[in-house]
């Protein structure tokens, strides 16, 4: 089991399974919502995830049609996103875990939109847009 929290600690969650492999998204929306060069996300089953404190602080923003980004209304930490095309799945912002994970980094995608000052210096597969087969 894993646990995580936002910056202020007002939202705390538990995860009953290991997150999926970590994906680095370089799209403009992920860069803007995280304030970083890319979003570091891992897919998880919604049935394995539960907020154990601070649900009243959870706010949502529809960043693109059908996609909601959830964040702490107090400190602004991004928690997860959910897309209506993938019911039952969340994309957890992996940096909020308070417990170690063995989930490996897997890919960089949307690299055609990466920050001009960012150099990708690992050997993970890179995709200009979405990985083939991803919806």
C-alpha positions in Angstrom: 0.0 0.0 0.0 1.1 3.6 -0.7 0.2 6.9 0.7 0.5 10.4 -0.6 -0.4 14.0 0.2 -0.4 17.5 -1.2 2.1 20.2 -0.2 0.0 21.5 2.7 -1.0 18.0 3.9 -4.6 18.9 3.7 -5.4 16.2 1.1 -4.1 12.7 2.0 -4.7 9.6 -0.1 -4.0 5.9 0.0 -3.3 3.6 -3.0 -3.8 -0.2 -2.6 -1.6 -1.2 -5.6 1.7 -0.3 -7.1 1.3 2.5 -9.6 1.7 1.7 -13.3 5.0 2.7 -15.1 5.8 6.4 -14.9 5.1 8.5 -18.0 6.6 11.9 -18.6 4.2 14.2 -20.5 5.6 17.4 -22.1 2.4 18.9 -23.3 1.7 22.6 -22.6 -1.1 21.8 -20.2 1.0 19.4 -18.1 3.8 22.0 -18.0 1.4 24.7 -17.0 -0.4 22.7 -14.3 2.8 21.5 -12.7 5.0 24.5 -13.3 7.8 22.2 -14.5 9.3 20.9 -17.7 6.8 18.0 -17.8 4.3 16.1 -15.8 5.4 12.9 -14.1 2.3 10.7 -14.0 1.4 7.0 -13.4 -1.8 5.3 -14.3 -3.8 3.8 -11.5 -7.1 2.0 -11.1 -9.7 4.3 -9.5 -10.8 1.3 -7.4 -7.3 1.2 -5.8 -7.3 4.9 -4.8 -9.1 6.7 -2.0 -8.8 10.1 -0.4 -8.6 9.6 3.4 -8.5 13.3 4.4 -9.3 16.6 2.8 -11.8 15.6 0.2 -13.5 18.9 0.7 -10.3 20.7 -0.5 -10.3 18.8 -3.8 -11.0 21.1 -6.7 -11.3 20.2 -10.4 -10.6 22.0 -13.7 -11.6 20.8 -17.1 -8.3 21.5 -19.0 -9.5 20.0 -22.3 -12.8 18.4 -23.4 -13.5 15.4 -21.2 -10.3 15.8 -19.1 -10.5 16.9 -15.5 -7.4 17.9 -13.4 -7.9 17.6 -9.7 -5.8 19.7 -7.2 -5.8 21.0 -3.7 -7.8 24.2 -3.4 -5.6 25.3 -0.5 -2.0 24.8 -1.7 -2.6 24.1 -5.4 -0.8 20.8 -5.6 -2.0 18.7 -8.6 -3.2 15.4 -7.4 -4.5 13.4 -10.4 -6.3 13.7 -13.7 -9.2 11.7 -15.1 -10.4 11.4 -18.7 -13.8 10.3 -19.7 -12.3 8.1 -22.4 -10.6 6.0 -19.7 -13.3 5.4 -17.1 -12.0 3.6 -14.1 -8.4 5.0 -14.5 -6.6 8.0 -13.0 -3.3 9.5 -13.9 -1.7 10.1 -10.5 0.9 12.9 -10.1 3.7 10.6 -8.9 5.6 13.3 -7.0 3.0 13.4 -4.3 3.7 9.9 -3.1 5.0 9.8 0.5 6.0 6.2 0.2 8.7 4.7 -2.1 7.5 3.1 -5.3 9.2 0.6 -7.6 7.2 1.9 -10.6 9.8 2.4 -13.4 9.9 5.4 -15.8 8.5 4.2 -19.1 8.2 7.0 -21.8 8.3 10.6 -22.7 5.4 11.8 -24.9 4.3 15.0 -26.4 8.0 15.9 -26.8 7.2 18.1 -29.9 5.7 20.5 -27.3 8.5 20.3 -24.7 10.0 23.4 -23.1 12.7 24.8 -25.3 15.1 24.8 -22.4 14.5 21.2 -21.4 17.0 18.5 -22.6 15.8 14.9 -22.3 18.9 13.0 -21.2 17.7 9.5 -20.7 17.2 6.6 -23.0 13.5 6.2 -22.6 11.4 6.0 -25.7 10.2 9.4 -27.0 7.1 10.2 -29.0 6.4 13.5 -30.7 2.7 13.3 -29.8 1.0 10.4 -28.1 2.4 6.9 -28.0 0.9 4.8 -30.9 -2.3 3.1 -29.8 -3.0 5.5 -27.0 -6.4 7.2 -27.1 
